[in-house]
Amino acid sequence: MNEQKQNDSIERNRPETASLSSSFETNSTSTASTKRVLIVTAVDAEKEAVLRGLGDQAAYFDVIAAGVGPASAAAGTAAALAFASAAAGANALAQGSAAPSEPDAAQASAASSRPGPLAGTGLTPAYTLVVSAGIGGGFPGRADVGSLVVADAMVAADLGSQTPDGFLSVDELGFGSSRVAADAVLAARLRHELQRAGLAVSGGTAVTVSTATGTAETAAELLRRVPDASAEGMEGFGVATAAQQFGIPALELRAISNAVGPRDRDAWRIKDALDALQAASSILREVLTS
């Protein structure tokens, strides 16, 4: 499935800051008092499925296709978040609602403690949530083909080092973390509402890899590294890491197109997965922006 993304859509999937510009400027006035959500897919087919599901609710969301893999996902998400925050600041200035030139102590403290790229800028995030959404693989017995996974955490399962004694994660090496927790309350609420809508959904960890699994041995190794893994994708950890840098919570929503394990293109159900992604997207506003 992930190779299909690369073969069909590589040229079309760059960070969409230009389209985000007009989208944000249009939507920021009409939905200024509403929670806004950024949804990041890998390819256009996923983006279009999300937009079909959102329908007339799309004004409360920005949806971009950032590209395949964790690096493109992180870069595209970070660019979108930075651009939207700058655009929001420019809109505030244009409307005469800029922050006072001498902020009070509480404002100064908030600005100085803001994480990542916005630290010390006086800007605030334009979004309250970032969602990595798309199709992916499901671990047999945990996430069936055609079902959905709303992850409890996003883990970079191949970020680390090979050693004579086996794989060591970046956490075990002491060089950082390979795990970003999802917003627990929103993840549970979204799973609940998807179940109420009659959609098959599970939780667990979504593993992010740079090379899609194609053998039973690799699938077993991933489960050894991440025992509660339920889905495999190529973007979730990248999206979540970018969101974390901006101090914004993240979720990952995967619609399952194939089983994680031996590569069998005849068994892929990409259309079914895209249909499931569309169905899940149809209820996102009432869950994520309320």
C-alpha positions in Angstrom: 0.0 0.0 0.0 2.7 2.5 0.9 4.5 1.8 -2.4 1.3 2.6 -4.2 1.4 6.0 -2.6 4.9 6.6 -3.9 4.3 5.3 -7.4 1.0 7.1 -8.0 1.5 10.4 -6.2 5.1 11.4 -5.7 5.1 14.5 -7.9 1.8 15.9 -6.5 2.6 15.7 -2.9 4.6 18.7 -1.7 3.8 20.8 1.4 0.8 22.9 0.3 1.6 26.3 1.9 0.2 28.2 -1.1 -3.2 26.6 -0.9 -3.1 26.8 2.9 -2.6 30.6 2.5 -5.9 31.2 0.8 -7.7 28.6 2.9 -6.5 30.1 6.2 -7.1 33.7 5.2 -10.7 32.7 4.0 -11.5 30.6 7.0 -9.9 32.7 9.8 -12.6 35.4 9.7 -15.6 33.2 9.5 -14.4 30.7 12.2 -12.2 32.9 14.3 -14.1 31.8 17.5 -14.1 28.1 16.6 -11.5 25.5 17.3 -9.5 24.9 14.1 -7.9 21.6 13.2 -5.1 20.8 10.7 -5.4 17.4 9.0 -2.3 16.1 7.3 -2.4 13.3 4.8 0.4 11.8 2.6 -1.2 11.9 -0.8 -4.0 13.5 -2.7 -6.3 10.4 -2.7 -6.3 10.5 1.1 -6.8 14.3 1.2 -9.8 14.0 -1.2 -11.4 11.2 0.9 -11.1 13.4 4.0 -12.6 16.4 2.2 -15.5 14.3 0.9 -16.2 13.2 4.4 -16.0 16.6 5.9 -18.4 18.1 3.3 -19.8 21.4 4.4 -17.9 21.1 7.7 -14.6 21.6 5.8 -14.5 25.3 6.8 -13.4 24.3 10.3 -10.4 22.3 9.0 -7.4 22.8 6.8 -6.4 19.6 5.0 -3.0 19.2 3.3 -1.1 16.4 1.5 2.4 16.8 2.8 4.1 13.8 1.1 5.1 10.3 1.8 7.3 9.3 4.8 8.1 10.8 8.2 10.5 13.5 6.9 8.0 15.0 4.3 5.2 14.7 6.9 7.2 16.6 9.6 8.4 19.2 7.2 5.0 19.8 5.6 3.2 19.9 9.0 5.8 22.3 10.5 5.6 24.6 7.4 1.8 24.7 7.6 1.8 25.4 11.4 4.4 28.2 11.1 2.6 29.8 8.1 -0.8 29.7 9.8 0.5 31.2 13.0 2.2 34.0 11.0 -0.9 34.6 9.0 -3.0 34.8 12.2 -0.6 37.3 13.6 -0.8 39.4 10.4 -4.6 39.3 10.5 -4.6 40.4 14.1 -2.4 43.4 13.2 -4.5 44.3 10.2 -7.6 44.3 12.4 -6.0 46.4 15.0 -6.0 43.7 17.6 -2.2 43.3 18.1 -0.9 42.6 21.5 0.0 45.6 23.5 3.6 46.8 23.1 4.3 46.1 26.8 2.6 42.8 27.6 1.7 42.1 31.2 3.5 39.5 33.3 1.2 36.7 32.4 1.4 37.3 28.7 5.2 37.6 28.8 5.4 34.3 30.8 3.2 32.5 28.3 5.2 33.8 25.3 8.6 32.9 26.8 7.4 29.4 27.8 5.8 28.6 24.4 7.7 25.6 22.9 9.6 25.3 19.6 9.5 27.7 16.7 7.0 30.1 18.3 9.1 30.6 21.5 9.6 34.3 22.2 7.7 35.4 19.0 4.5 36.6 20.7 2.6 34.4 18.2 0.1 31.7 19.3 -0.7 28.5 17.4 -3.4 28.9 14.8 -4.7 25.4 15.4 -5.8 23.5 18.5 -5.2 20.0 17.1 -3.2 18.3 14.3 -4.4 15.0 12.9 -2.3 12.6 10.8 -4.9 10.8 8.6 -4.6 8.2 5.9 -4.7 4.6 5.0 -2.2 2.0 6.3 -1.5 -1.5 7.3 -3.2 -3.3 10.2 -1.7 -6.0 12.4 -3.7 -9.2 12.0 -6.0 -9.8 14.9 -5.8 -6.2 16.0 -7.0 -4.1 13.1 -8.8 -5.8 10.2 -8.8 -4.6 6.6 -11.5 -2.0 6.2 -11.5 -1.0 9.8 -10.1 2.1 11.5 -7.5 2.8 14.1 -7.4 5.9 16.3 -4.0 5.6 17.9 -3.1 6.1 21.6 0.5 6.9 20.5 2.6 7.4 17.5 6.0 5.5 17.6 8.9 5.6 15.1 9.5 1.9 15.2 12.7 1.9 13.1 14.3 5.0 14.7 17.4 3.7 16.4 20.4 1.4 15.7 21.2 -2.1 14.8 23.6 -3.8 17.2 25.1 -7.4 17.5 22.4 -8.0 20.1 19.5 -6.6 18.1 17.8 -3.3 17.6 18.1 -0.5 20.1 15.5 2.3 19.9 16.6 6.0 20.0 15.2 6.0 23.6 17.5 3.1 24.6 20.4 4.9 23.0 19.6 8.0 25.0 19.3 10.3 22.0 15.6 11.3 22.4 12.2 9.7 22.1 10.6 7.6 19.4 7.1 8.1 21.0 4.6 10.9 20.9 1.4 10.3 22.9 -1.9 11.1 21.3 -4.4 13.4 23.1 -6.0 10.7 25.2 -9.3 12.4 25.8 -9.9 13.2 22.1 -8.7 9.8 21.0 -11.2 8.1 23.3 -14.0 10.4 22.3 -13.3 9.9 18.6 -13.2 6.1 19.0 -16.5 6.2 20.9 -18.3 8.3 18.2 -16.9 6.1 15.4 -18.3 3.1 17.2 -21.7 4.8 17.7 -21.7 5.5 13.9 -21.3 1.7 13.3 -17.7 1.8 12.2 -15.2 -0.8 13.3 -12.4 1.0 15.2 -9.6 0.0 17.6 -6.9 1.8 19.6 -3.3 0.8 20.3 -0.1 2.3 18.9 0.4 3.4 15.3 4.0 2.6 14.3 5.7 4.8 11.8 8.3 3.3 9.4 10.3 4.5 6.5 10.1 1.2 4.7 6.8 -0.5 4.6 6.7 -4.0 6.0 6.7 -6.9 3.5 7.6 -10.0 5.4 6.3 -12.0 8.4 9.7 -11.6 10.0 9.6 -7.9 9.9 6.0 -7.8 11.2 7.1 -10.0 14.1 10.1 -7.8 14.8 7.8 -4.7 14.9 5.5 -6.4 17.4 8.6 -7.3 19.5 9.6 -3.6 19.6 6.1 -2.2 20.0 3.9 -4.9 21.6 0.7 -3.0 21.4 1.1 -2.0 17.8 -2.2 -2.0 15.8 -1.4 -0.1 12.7 1.5 0.8 10.5 2.0 4.0 8.5 4.8 6.2 7.2 3.8 9.6 8.5 2.2 9.7 11.9 5.3 10.2 14.0 6.5 13.0 11.7 3.2 14.8 11.9 3.0 14.4 15.7 6.6 15.5 16.3 6.0 18.7 14.3 2.8 19.4 16.3 4.6 18.7 19.6 7.3 21.3 18.6 4.5 23.9 18.4 2.8 22.7 21.6 -0.2 21.4 19.8 -1.8 18.0 20.6 -2.0 15.3 17.9 -4.0 12.3 16.8 -3.5 9.6 14.2 -6.4 8.2 12.2 -5.6 5.2 10.0 -8.0 3.3 7.7 -6.7 -0.2 7.1 -6.0 -1.2 3.5 -3.8 -4.3 4.0 -2.4 -6.6 6.7 1.0 -5.9 8.0 3.1 -8.9 6.9 4.0 -10.7 3.7 3.6 -8.5 0.7 0.5 -9.4 -1.3 -0.8 -6.7 -3.6 -3.8 -8.8 -4.6 -5.0 -8.6 -1.0 -4.8 -4.8 -0.8 -8.2 -3.0 -0.4 -7.3 0.6 -1.0 -10.7 1.7 -2.1 -12.3 0.1 1.0 -9.8 1.9 3.2 -10.4 5.3 1.5 -14.2 4.7 1.9 -13.6 4.1 5.6 -11.5 7.2 5.9 -14.2 9.2 4.2 -16.9 7.8 6.6 -14.7 8.6 9.6 -14.1 12.1 8.4 -17.8 12.8 8.2 -18.1 13.0 12.0 -14.8 14.8 12.8 -16.2 18.3 13.4 -18.6 17.3 16.1 -15.9 15.4 17.9 -12.8 17.5 17.4 -14.1 21.1 17.3 -16.8 21.0 20.0 
